[in-house]
Amino acid sequence: MKIFKILIPVFNDWESLSRLLNEIDKNIKNIKDSQFECLIINDASTNKNPGIKVPPNIKSLEIIDMKENRGHARCNAFGIRYLSLREDFDYLILMDGDGEDRPEEIVLLVEKIIENPNTSVVAKRIKRSEGPFFQILYQLHKLLTIISTGKVINFGNYSCLIKDDIKKLSTQESLWSSFSGSVKKHIFLFNTIDSIRGKRYFGPSKMSIYRLIIHSLSIIAVFKINVFIRSTILIFLSYYFFTLIKVNVALLMILIILFNILIYLVSLRENKKELLSSELNIEKSKVFTH
């Protein structure tokens, strides 16, 4: 019997969480020799928990209420750190609580991890559900990431981690800022499943353009050394090439320098001390069972 913990951050969207838990319940009922438990990180919601019920195929539901709102990424970081200190499970599944990580794909994650029980699995996005504008921005983000870091990062939080990788990530300062960037940097071998980005159960997406930009730069900032090295090479190559054809490259160089400064500033979000002491933000926790 393998025990899967499902980590889900929530901020006010209790309606979506309730529906998600019911959808998870439907999709895991036929998975054999497995037990599922949910860990909900309540990111200091201003809306009161209406009383989430434990679905029949989920063994238990632990809700941790945080004192201060820290944001989605840091709820995941806290959850990984929190579970890294526990031994009562085998695998950790991370997913969003709004329906965009489709519950039907849990079966694929479990099947892949059972095939290779010592290798974590990430959900590779092959199709997204957002409008064309956000999809264009997403493609620009992937292109900028490849150019500036040399890394292809085509997955988000939706994943299934083995315990060794949980422990490895739990001490990395970059986890406090970016999950996917940290996985790409510190976990050298992982499997993938194809994943389709689902639609939110209720209401519009909470990902504003500003948050999308910060999210993108946070991923890139995990590889800031790569960015600085590649930028330096690009500046020298640009200068050499454009001097041959007598073109002024001052503007390009200024843009590259400004980009590097921005990446450095965003990298300051990474904080190992806050990660390691994140349990101090716990207000209370409670476990619900049948």
C-alpha positions in Angstrom: 0.0 0.0 0.0 1.5 3.3 -1.2 0.5 6.5 0.6 0.1 9.6 -1.5 -0.1 13.1 0.1 -1.9 15.7 -2.1 -0.7 19.3 -1.3 -3.2 22.0 -2.2 -2.8 25.7 -1.3 -6.0 27.8 -0.9 -6.8 31.4 -0.5 -10.5 32.2 -0.1 -11.5 29.9 -2.9 -13.2 27.3 -0.7 -15.9 26.5 -3.3 -13.3 25.4 -5.9 -11.5 23.4 -3.3 -14.6 21.6 -2.3 -15.3 20.7 -5.9 -11.7 19.7 -6.5 -11.8 17.3 -3.6 -14.9 15.6 -5.0 -13.3 15.4 -8.4 -10.2 13.9 -6.9 -12.3 11.4 -5.0 -14.0 10.2 -8.3 -10.7 9.8 -10.1 -8.8 7.9 -7.4 -11.5 5.4 -6.4 -10.3 2.7 -8.9 -6.6 3.1 -8.1 -5.5 0.0 -6.4 -3.1 -0.5 -3.5 -2.9 3.2 -2.9 -4.1 5.5 -0.1 -4.7 9.2 -0.6 -4.5 12.0 2.1 -4.8 15.7 1.4 -2.8 18.5 3.0 -4.6 21.9 2.6 -2.5 25.0 3.2 -4.9 27.9 4.0 -2.9 31.0 3.1 -4.5 33.2 5.7 -7.8 33.4 3.9 -10.1 36.3 4.7 -13.2 34.1 3.9 -14.0 31.6 6.6 -13.7 27.9 5.8 -17.4 26.8 5.3 -16.6 23.3 6.5 -14.9 21.2 3.9 -16.0 17.5 4.1 -13.7 14.5 3.6 -14.8 12.6 0.5 -15.1 8.8 1.0 -12.0 7.7 -1.0 -9.7 10.2 0.7 -8.4 8.8 4.0 -7.9 12.1 5.8 -7.8 15.9 5.3 -5.3 18.0 7.2 -5.9 21.8 7.0 -3.1 24.1 8.2 -4.1 27.7 8.8 -1.3 30.2 8.3 -1.0 33.5 10.2 0.1 35.6 7.3 -0.6 35.5 3.6 2.6 34.5 1.8 1.4 33.6 -1.7 0.9 30.4 -3.6 4.5 29.6 -4.3 5.5 29.9 -0.7 2.6 27.8 0.5 4.0 25.0 -1.7 7.4 25.6 -0.4 6.2 25.4 3.2 4.2 22.3 2.4 7.3 20.6 1.0 9.4 21.6 3.9 6.7 20.5 6.4 6.3 17.1 4.8 10.1 16.6 4.4 10.2 16.2 8.2 7.5 13.5 8.2 7.8 9.8 7.3 4.1 8.8 7.1 3.8 8.8 3.3 5.5 7.6 0.2 4.8 10.3 -2.5 3.7 13.9 -2.7 1.4 15.2 -5.4 1.3 19.0 -5.8 -1.7 20.7 -7.5 -3.6 23.9 -7.7 -6.9 24.1 -5.9 -8.9 25.9 -8.7 -9.4 23.1 -11.2 -6.6 24.2 -13.6 -4.6 21.1 -12.6 -7.0 18.4 -13.9 -7.8 15.7 -11.3 -8.2 13.1 -14.0 -4.5 13.3 -14.6 -3.7 12.1 -11.1 -4.2 8.6 -12.5 -1.4 9.3 -15.0 0.9 10.6 -12.3 0.3 7.5 -10.2 0.8 5.1 -13.1 4.1 6.7 -14.1 5.4 6.8 -10.5 4.5 3.1 -10.0 6.3 2.2 -13.2 9.4 4.0 -11.9 9.0 4.3 -8.1 12.4 6.1 -7.6 11.9 8.9 -10.1 9.7 12.0 -9.6 7.1 12.9 -12.3 6.1 16.3 -13.6 3.0 17.3 -15.7 4.3 18.7 -19.0 1.9 21.2 -20.5 0.9 20.3 -24.0 -2.2 22.5 -24.2 -3.4 25.5 -22.2 -6.9 26.9 -21.5 -6.2 30.6 -21.2 -7.1 33.2 -23.8 -4.8 34.0 -26.8 -3.1 37.0 -25.1 -1.9 35.0 -22.1 -0.9 32.1 -24.3 1.3 34.5 -26.3 2.8 35.8 -23.1 3.4 32.2 -22.0 5.3 31.4 -25.2 7.3 34.5 -24.8 8.2 33.4 -21.3 9.4 30.0 -22.5 11.4 31.6 -25.3 13.0 34.1 -22.9 13.8 31.3 -20.4 15.5 29.3 -23.1 17.6 32.2 -24.4 18.6 33.5 -21.0 19.2 30.3 -19.1 19.5 27.5 -21.7 16.8 25.6 -19.9 13.5 24.3 -21.2 10.9 24.5 -18.5 7.5 23.4 -19.7 5.9 22.3 -16.4 4.4 24.0 -13.4 3.5 22.8 -9.9 1.5 19.8 -10.9 3.8 16.9 -10.1 4.4 13.8 -8.0 7.6 13.8 -6.0 9.5 11.0 -4.4 10.7 11.4 -0.8 14.4 11.8 -1.7 13.5 14.7 -4.0 11.3 16.3 -1.4 14.1 16.3 1.1 16.5 17.7 -1.5 14.1 20.6 -2.4 13.2 21.3 1.2 16.5 23.0 1.9 16.9 25.0 -1.4 16.5 28.7 -1.0 15.1 29.0 -4.6 12.1 26.9 -3.6 10.8 29.9 -1.6 10.5 31.7 -4.9 9.9 29.1 -7.7 9.0 25.5 -7.6 9.5 24.6 -11.3 12.8 26.4 -11.4 14.0 24.6 -8.3 12.9 21.2 -9.7 14.8 21.9 -13.0 17.9 23.0 -11.1 18.2 20.5 -8.3 16.4 17.3 -9.6 18.5 16.0 -12.5 16.2 13.1 -13.4 12.5 13.1 -13.6 9.8 11.6 -15.8 6.9 13.5 -17.5 3.3 13.0 -18.4 1.4 15.0 -21.0 -1.0 17.4 -19.3 -3.7 19.7 -20.5 -4.3 22.9 -18.5 -7.9 22.8 -17.2 -10.3 25.7 -16.7 -11.0 27.3 -13.4 -14.1 25.9 -11.7 -15.3 29.3 -10.6 -14.4 32.9 -11.5 -11.7 34.4 -13.7 -8.0 33.5 -13.5 -6.2 35.3 -10.6 -3.0 35.4 -12.6 -2.6 39.1 -13.5 0.0 40.3 -16.0 2.1 41.6 -13.2 2.0 38.3 -11.4 2.7 36.4 -14.6 5.8 38.6 -15.2 7.0 38.0 -11.6 6.3 34.3 -12.0 8.4 34.2 -15.2 11.3 36.2 -13.8 11.3 34.1 -10.6 11.9 30.9 -12.7 14.7 32.6 -14.6 16.2 34.0 -11.5 16.8 30.5 -10.1 19.5 30.3 -12.9 20.9 33.8 -12.4 24.5 32.7 -12.8 23.6 31.2 -16.2 21.9 34.4 -17.1 24.9 36.6 -16.2 27.3 34.3 -18.1 25.1 34.1 -21.2 24.5 37.8 -21.1 28.2 38.6 -20.9 28.9 36.4 -23.9 26.0 38.0 -25.8 27.3 41.5 -25.1 30.8 40.6 -26.4 29.5 38.8 -29.4 27.0 41.6 -30.2 29.7 44.2 -29.9 32.1 42.3 -32.1 29.5 41.5 -34.8 27.9 44.9 -35.0 31.2 46.8 -35.1 31.9 44.8 -38.3 28.8 46.3 -39.9 29.1 49.7 -38.1 25.8 49.5 -36.1 25.5 51.0 -32.7 24.7 48.3 -30.1 24.5 50.6 -27.1 20.8 50.2 -26.7 21.0 46.4 -26.9 23.7 46.4 -24.3 21.7 48.7 -22.0 18.7 46.4 -22.3 20.7 43.3 -21.5 22.3 45.0 -18.4 18.8 46.2 -17.2 17.5 42.7 -17.6 20.3 41.3 -15.5 19.7 43.9 -12.8 16.0 42.9 -12.8 16.8 39.2 -12.5 19.1 39.9 -9.6 16.5 41.9 -7.8 13.9 39.2 -8.3 16.4 36.6 -7.1 16.3 38.4 -3.7 12.9 36.8 -3.2 14.7 33.5 -2.5 15.2 33.1 1.2 16.6 30.0 2.8 16.1 31.4 6.4 12.4 32.0 5.8 12.0 28.6 4.2 13.6 26.7 7.1 11.5 28.7 9.6 8.3 28.7 7.7 6.5 26.6 10.3 6.5 29.6 12.6 3.8 31.0 10.4 1.4 28.2 11.4 -1.6 29.4 13.3 -3.3 26.1 13.8 -3.8 22.7 12.1 -6.5 20.1 12.3 -6.9 16.7 10.8 -10.3 15.5 9.6 -11.2 11.9 9.0 -14.4 9.9 8.3 
